[in-house]
Amino acid sequence: MKIKKTKIKDCLKLELNQFKDFRGSFVKLFSENLFRKIKIKQINFCNFKKKNILRGFHYQIKPKEEIKIVFCIKGKCKIHILDLRKSSKTYKNNYSIKLSERNNIAILIPKGCPNAFQSLEKRTSLIYYSTNEYFPKYERQINYKDKYIKIKFPKNLILSKKDK
């Protein structure tokens, strides 16, 4: 696995090694040796039926903040990240990355960074690991049209009531 910095402090692009042979392929999604300080408490599966579904921007506040590691297992998506950590050198920066079942890239999203998942193909699926359980009381959302979000989204986005 190659770990690369992104334009958001502590947000990491993980280039995963894929091993292929006549049987298929194998990809290690997580290694405790590489992430000694990360304790996974929840693993989630996210499925998108259609293209242009947007889930987010969501995050949890203290004391229930969480780190997420996101990997696309089917289809193609974009992960959008906003740094809202006032003490960060990259405060208010946006970063987006395309993940697909073909590119073997994962993204580590640091605490304090709202994020959104956008499907780029129908029948897209993600798995993401989280360092905390989900606590609705500590969840916060940022509207995708907020002034801090400097991302152009398609006009035909599909959103839940909560994300509108």
Secondary structure, DSSP 8 states (H G I E B T S, - for coil): -EEEE-SSTT-EEEE--EEEETTEEEE----TTT-TT----EEEEEEESSTTBEEEEEEE-TTS---EEEEEEESEEEEEEE---TTSTTTT-EEEEEEETTT-EEEEE-TT--EEEEESSSSEEEEEEESS---GGGEEE--TTSTT------TT-B--TTT-
